[in-house]
Amino acid sequence: MNERLNKILELSKQGYPPSKIHMEVGGSLRGISVTRTRFRQDGLLPATKNCSRRLMIPPSIFNSLEREAKTRGIDTHEFIREVLKIIVKDNLYKSILD
């Protein structure tokens, strides 16, 4: 597999949408989508029905998260994924909501 396909696969596994992958590696959106479909067919990516759903975040909250991500030098979406992952891993629901 060439470097571009590896990058598409890596970003797809991280949950990036085709539009973000397109910005990272170039090419057409259709080409990115076809490649991701092929990866699913080959078992390299989970089937679409197992992919996570999109999360609607209010703009004011997203802007705050985006500022913090920029302060840390991290991609905003990656930062949000990491924050949510830590909340789940450490079972911080009660600590945050109480």
C-alpha angles and dihedrals in degrees: 000000000000126000095260093052091047090053091049090050093047094049091045091053088052089057099253114157120237091257092058092044089050090055091050102045105017126221125107125315088234090054091050091050093048091049092050090049089052090050089053091049090050091049095246092117130033118259115271093252089063094051118107120260125248117266120221109218120186111248094243091055093043090051091053092049090046092053091050091048091051090049088055094042093241131132108262096234092047090050092052091048091051093049091050092044091054092047090053096040094050094037092234096161096110093042091054100039101041 
